[in-house]
């Protein structure tokens, strides 16, 4: 579990996860692959947050050292582009909140949190597909 976490946090997958165009590429390995470890308690969300933020900080420091150079003419004046794992951490927080809500309210899988929402009418996916199939598109 820890090896999978370190592989994600310190590898290219974590950086690619933050770029929308790269996040869902099926031909790239941009998945964290730590989901089962978090689900079954082998990794805590706190461990994941700590490891990912530490990886981002160490990479930022490494970039700063590379940009400094030893001589004035070698120094790069451009600002260091920080890697911030915002998207990953936000999704991790939402996932943890969902698990918390389901743990304390198991009925949420079938019923809404607010009782008044039970009266809300929702489209069924098959209704929408039937409507699309009956239409003549492009004619």
PyMOL commands that set and color helices and strands:
alter all, ss='L'
color gray80, all
select helices_A, chain A and resi 2-9+12-17+20-23+35-39+45-68+72-74+86-104+106-109+115-119+125-134
alter helices_A, ss='H'
color red, helices_A
deselect
rebuild
show_as cartoon
